[in-house]
Amino acid sequence: MITSLINWLDNRTGIRDLMHEALYERVPGGARWRYVWGSTLVFTFAIQVITGFALWMSYSPSTQTAWESVYYIQNEMLWGWVLRGIHHFTAQAMIVLLALHLMQVVIDGAYKAPREVNFWLGLVLFKITLGLSLTGYLLPWDQKGYWATKVATSIAGSTPVVGSQLQLIAVGGPDYGNHTLTRFFALHAGILPALLVGFLVLHIAVFRRHGIHPANPLHKPDEMFWPDQVLKDAIACFAVLATILFLVWRSHGAELGAPSDPTEPYSAARPEWYFLFLFQLLKYFPGESKVIATHYIPGAIGLFMVLMPFVGNWKLGHRFNVVFTLALVAGAGYLTWQAIDADNKNEHFAHAVHDAEVKGERVQELIELRGSIPPEGAVTLLRGDSLTQGPVLFARHCGVCHAYSSKEFPVACTSEPSAPDLGEFGTRAWTRGILTEFASAKYFGSTTKAHGDKFTDGEMAGWVKDAKSKIKPEELEALIEFMASQSQHASEQPPSFEKESQGKKLFATGSDNFGACFDCHTLKIKNDPDLAEESAGNTGPDLTGYGSKAWLKEFISNPGHKRFYKEKNGMPAFAGRLPEREIDMIVEWMTRSWPRAATPENGQAEKQGGH
Amino acid sequence: MSKPNASVPPGGETPPRRGFVKGFLSILFGGLLPVPPIVAGLGSLFNPLRPSVQKKQGIVGGDDGMFAITNLDSVTAEPRQFTVVAARNDAWTGYPPGPIGAVYLQKTSDTEVRCLQVECPHLGCAVDYDTSKKGFHCPCHDSDFSVDGKRSEKSPSARDLDSLVCEVRDGQVFVKFQKFVAGPAEKIPTA
């Protein structure tokens, strides 16, 4: 029954002869493991096509949707992380397999006549695969891919004569943007794969014309492609797949850095590992000479490889080719190791890599808190994130006078500090410091250079000096607890009510050991018998909600306001100098109240409003 | 040098069992190879079928599915179209509240409102209201509906214009905005 079906099919298509032709190729000298690399390359390419098609169904190549669609694939689509991971690691595997295949062909002399054309077809396939890797690297539109590809297109731009036009065509315009993505995607998903299939068909057809080039003398009796070589091929492909799947499992898929941002410095830019040798080579050719490393040396090597079949016609020539190829691989390997080693020893780089990881994780956290990504794209999330931008803005605008000494997020003062160190502002430690060491260098002692003894010999300094020897420890603690109730600092425990009430009393009326704070400082508490009204003296800043977001925002906006330092003020007013949005981010960062997920420790989730 | 293809296995007869085992193993290994990437790819293909995805996709919010449309004062006895504004999710993007559809609202009494879908239950075109004829008319295939949504005898539409649950809360009109499958005589909600 089945036989007659196959007969019917064979009569219409000639399938029996086709199968015979395909499967029963004679392998002189027997099937060998060293012949498997070509098949593994076909296999890995097939994996890329399958996974590529699936990714194509979910990927969107525009500056506002590329990273976002990859994020969706990675985190929301069923097995999306596996799909992406396989695609990523198979690309790496292809490079390794290409090197192995090339080495085997050269060492075994299978590039020599009559196989010269096939060798050249193979070189073309090599270049196409590298092109696929390069174009694919940009598509997630993350910081890593963006900056690395920028280098590559700049190199294209430095090509003699046609460089600038070449760069415009590659980038799709004067600057990276939507058209860069659409062009790279067309290359990656359409043009290059089509070329690869075309050249692969030619490569296999021409290979079958000449057959395997066996070692001389033959190792064993001849065998057949099917099943002897096919079995070795299948096992080799299986091993390659197992390796890829292991890597995918171990790293939970391919990485996705923070969304690309041309305005955000990115010191961790590196190409993929298989281009690191070129990256390293470039270091030896600074300035104008860089074109030697980018164009002339690779060009010369490429040209020599094209000529290898002719050189190989002589016995010495073949030996030279083998040595050349092995030296090439060894040289590239050595340069790669050098690059990795230099990076490992580079603290700056390690810092930049860590910073990039932190940002990559933070943007994912922000998306999870929001539940989705805004239409303007994920990059706007990091730009509006107080945790990310706080230290940057502080350094830029406040760091001229203030240091910010904190364990987690230290920001150094850009010059000699001329104002208090704000690292612990709003915490109990800060209050303790103000009340016990007001004139020390960490607090207002730093102001002497710019403001003389205005603060260090002022009324507050005087109060602190007097109270220091007389104030009782429990009175100090109570005052601190009361001030903690004003700031309600996000990183601290709420105050104990008993101590807070005690502190309130002491604030309002003082004790035998010190004058009341209320004599100089207003602290309005509605309907309170002592603190409902303004202070009689009112010479110091209003401490209502001192250390809270609202207080800090008003203060930064206008520290010279009659509510705060009045004529004594020494700090610029930032309302009008900074957009309100930036002041908000500084304030949110300084008060440690940036959006974060609820954890057992903090017990609260401060979700950013969704829409 | 060229032309090696011999159709006969070398050395005469190959022991059939050895060849069979090798062939079987080749098929086994080779057959397993495409499975992981294909399975991973199928995940993406079938992703839209997942209930969790269907739930997250589309219109967001609205208290218990009810969306505030307009003030009761803006509604007249004559049906008029009002835009439904809501936030929605589209794959990775969460859009802030914006227009996502429309409904016809008409006062049936001083305090009660009738709400009808704008989409024709025949094949989904947007239905017009004809003030002179005091009825709804679909421009695509000429279905006619009276002011309360009932279809006329000769309308190609299999059912009446879909009514939506509608409430007045504190002078505001709330509508349970949803869509129904175009075509059948039965009113079946989509998704």
Contacts between the chains, C-beta under 8 A, distances in Angstrom:
chain1	res1	chain2	res2	distance
A	20	B	7	6.0
A	21	B	5	6.9
A	24	B	5	7.1
A	24	B	6	7.5
A	24	B	7	5.5
A	24	B	9	7.7
A	25	B	4	7.2
A	25	B	5	5.8
A	26	B	4	4.7
A	26	B	5	6.4
A	26	B	6	4.9
A	26	B	10	6.5
A	28	B	4	6.7
A	43	B	33	6.6
A	46	B	34	7.2
A	47	B	34	7.9
A	47	B	37	4.7
A	50	B	34	6.9
A	50	B	37	4.5
A	50	B	38	5.9
A	50	B	41	5.6
A	51	B	37	5.0
A	51	B	40	6.5
A	51	B	41	6.1
A	53	B	41	6.7
A	54	B	40	6.9
A	54	B	41	3.3
A	54	B	42	7.8
A	54	B	43	7.8
A	54	B	44	4.5
A	54	B	45	6.7
A	55	B	44	7.3
A	57	B	44	5.6
A	57	B	45	6.8
A	58	B	44	5.6
A	58	B	47	7.9
A	65	B	92	7.5
A	65	B	93	7.7
A	68	B	92	4.3
A	68	B	93	6.9
A	69	B	91	7.2
A	69	B	92	6.1
A	71	B	92	6.1
A	72	B	91	5.6
A	72	B	92	4.1
A	73	B	44	7.3
A	76	B	53	7.5
A	76	B	92	7.5
A	77	B	43	6.5
A	77	B	44	5.4
A	77	B	47	4.9
A	78	B	43	3.8
A	78	B	44	7.1
A	78	B	46	6.9
A	78	B	47	4.9
A	78	B	50	6.3
A	79	B	39	7.3
A	79	B	40	5.0
A	79	B	43	3.4
A	79	B	44	7.6
A	80	B	43	6.8
A	80	B	44	6.5
A	80	B	47	7.8
A	82	B	36	7.8
A	82	B	40	4.5
A	82	B	43	7.4
A	83	B	37	7.8
A	83	B	40	4.1
A	83	B	41	6.3
A	83	B	43	6.5
A	83	B	44	6.1
A	86	B	36	6.7
A	86	B	37	5.5
A	86	B	40	5.9
A	114	B	1	6.6
A	114	B	2	7.1
A	209	B	2	5.8
A	210	B	1	7.0
A	210	B	2	5.3
A	211	B	2	7.1
A	211	B	4	4.2
A	211	B	5	7.8
A	212	B	4	8.0
A	221	B	10	6.2
A	221	B	11	5.7
A	222	B	10	3.9
A	222	B	11	7.4
A	223	B	10	6.9
A	224	B	9	5.6
A	224	B	10	7.4
A	224	B	14	8.0
A	226	B	23	7.0
A	226	B	26	7.4
A	227	B	19	6.1
A	227	B	22	3.9
A	227	B	23	4.1
A	227	B	25	7.8
A	227	B	26	4.9
A	228	B	22	6.3
A	230	B	26	4.6
A	230	B	30	7.2
A	231	B	22	4.9
A	231	B	23	8.0
A	231	B	25	5.7
A	231	B	26	4.5
A	231	B	29	7.5
A	234	B	25	7.5
A	234	B	26	5.1
A	234	B	29	3.8
A	234	B	30	4.4
A	234	B	33	7.0
A	235	B	29	5.9
A	237	B	29	7.5
A	237	B	30	7.6
A	237	B	33	5.5
A	238	B	29	5.1
A	238	B	32	7.1
A	238	B	33	6.4
A	241	B	33	6.0
A	241	B	36	6.6
A	245	B	36	6.1
A	370	B	94	6.8
A	371	B	94	6.4
A	372	B	89	5.5
A	372	B	92	6.9
A	372	B	93	6.5
A	372	B	94	2.7
A	373	B	92	5.1
A	373	B	93	5.7
A	373	B	94	6.3
A	374	B	93	7.3
A	374	B	94	6.5
A	374	B	96	7.5
A	375	B	93	5.4
A	375	B	95	5.8
A	375	B	96	7.8
A	610	B	87	7.5
A	610	B	94	7.1
A	611	B	60	7.8
A	611	B	87	4.8
A	611	B	94	7.2
A	611	B	96	4.5
A	611	B	97	6.0
